[in-house]
């Protein structure tokens, strides 16, 4: 069993908010890198966990969110077509930005024996940053592949990556720079 888990944050998304069109475009661009990582994790028998906003749909299930994205068409449907959770993947709905706040994520990670997390998805300056902070507080080693996260603007993405690298000690190497599940120690 691997001690590393891949987290895919908020990629199951309808993009129906202000700035959503710009974020959808950025999200489409990172799909191939997330697919590459997911394939590495599958080959290693390591877990992939989808951590997603519930978008205030308190009575819905993860499958409902996937179906809503398929029905929405456009970027939402194309991303879900390529990245929807598979039967062997895990998924966690979160009420707000952090994947750790008011969710069973910490319990799931403990049961999986995870000590290292790879954070991908949306949005680098919000939910990915909040997850990185939560992981840092829980003493996980964190890698945020710089080319597998997106934000509404490139500047916001760059700034968030800098905060995660400098402030939280996260690795921010590109997907292609790391051949395994996690970067080698510096």
FENVEN-V576495 format. One record per residue. N is the residue number from 1. RES is the residue in one letter. SS is DSSP state (hx for helix, st for strand, lp for the rest). Layout:
# FENVEN-V576495
N:RES:SS ; N:RES:SS
This chain:
# FENVEN-V576495
1:X:lp ; 2:X:lp ; 3:X:lp ; 4:X:st ; 5:X:st ; 6:X:st ; 7:X:st ; 8:X:st ; 9:X:st ; 10:X:lp ; 11:X:lp ; 12:X:lp ; 13:X:lp ; 14:X:lp ; 15:X:lp ; 16:X:lp ; 17:X:lp ; 18:X:lp ; 19:X:lp ; 20:X:hx ; 21:X:hx ; 22:X:hx ; 23:X:hx ; 24:X:hx ; 25:X:hx ; 26:X:hx ; 27:X:hx ; 28:X:hx ; 29:X:hx ; 30:X:hx ; 31:X:hx ; 32:X:hx ; 33:X:hx ; 34:X:hx ; 35:X:hx ; 36:X:hx ; 37:X:hx ; 38:X:hx ; 39:X:hx ; 40:X:hx ; 41:X:hx ; 42:X:hx ; 43:X:hx ; 44:X:hx ; 45:X:lp ; 46:X:lp ; 47:X:lp ; 48:X:st ; 49:X:st ; 50:X:st ; 51:X:st ; 52:X:st ; 53:X:st ; 54:X:lp ; 55:X:lp ; 56:X:lp ; 57:X:lp ; 58:X:lp ; 59:X:lp ; 60:X:lp ; 61:X:lp ; 62:X:hx ; 63:X:hx ; 64:X:hx ; 65:X:hx ; 66:X:hx ; 67:X:hx ; 68:X:hx ; 69:X:hx ; 70:X:hx ; 71:X:hx ; 72:X:hx ; 73:X:lp ; 74:X:hx ; 75:X:hx ; 76:X:hx ; 77:X:hx ; 78:X:hx ; 79:X:hx ; 80:X:hx ; 81:X:hx ; 82:X:hx ; 83:X:hx ; 84:X:lp ; 85:X:lp ; 86:X:lp ; 87:X:lp ; 88:X:lp ; 89:X:lp ; 90:X:st ; 91:X:st ; 92:X:st ; 93:X:st ; 94:X:st ; 95:X:lp ; 96:X:lp ; 97:X:lp ; 98:X:lp ; 99:X:lp ; 100:X:lp ; 101:X:lp ; 102:X:lp ; 103:X:lp ; 104:X:lp ; 105:X:hx ; 106:X:hx ; 107:X:hx ; 108:X:hx ; 109:X:hx ; 110:X:hx ; 111:X:hx ; 112:X:hx ; 113:X:lp ; 114:X:lp ; 115:X:lp ; 116:X:st ; 117:X:st ; 118:X:st ; 119:X:st ; 120:X:st ; 121:X:st ; 122:X:st ; 123:X:lp ; 124:X:hx ; 125:X:hx ; 126:X:hx ; 127:X:hx ; 128:X:hx ; 129:X:hx ; 130:X:hx ; 131:X:hx ; 132:X:hx ; 133:X:hx ; 134:X:hx ; 135:X:hx ; 136:X:hx ; 137:X:hx ; 138:X:lp ; 139:X:lp ; 140:X:lp ; 141:X:st ; 142:X:st ; 143:X:st ; 144:X:lp ; 145:X:lp ; 146:X:lp ; 147:X:lp ; 148:X:lp ; 149:X:st ; 150:X:st ; 151:X:lp ; 152:X:lp ; 153:X:lp ; 154:X:hx ; 155:X:hx ; 156:X:hx ; 157:X:hx ; 158:X:hx ; 159:X:hx ; 160:X:hx ; 161:X:hx ; 162:X:hx ; 163:X:hx ; 164:X:hx ; 165:X:hx ; 166:X:hx ; 167:X:hx ; 168:X:hx ; 169:X:lp ; 170:X:lp ; 171:X:st ; 172:X:lp ; 173:X:lp ; 174:X:lp ; 175:X:hx ; 176:X:hx ; 177:X:hx ; 178:X:lp ; 179:X:lp ; 180:X:lp ; 181:X:lp ; 182:X:lp ; 183:X:lp ; 184:X:lp ; 185:X:lp ; 186:X:lp
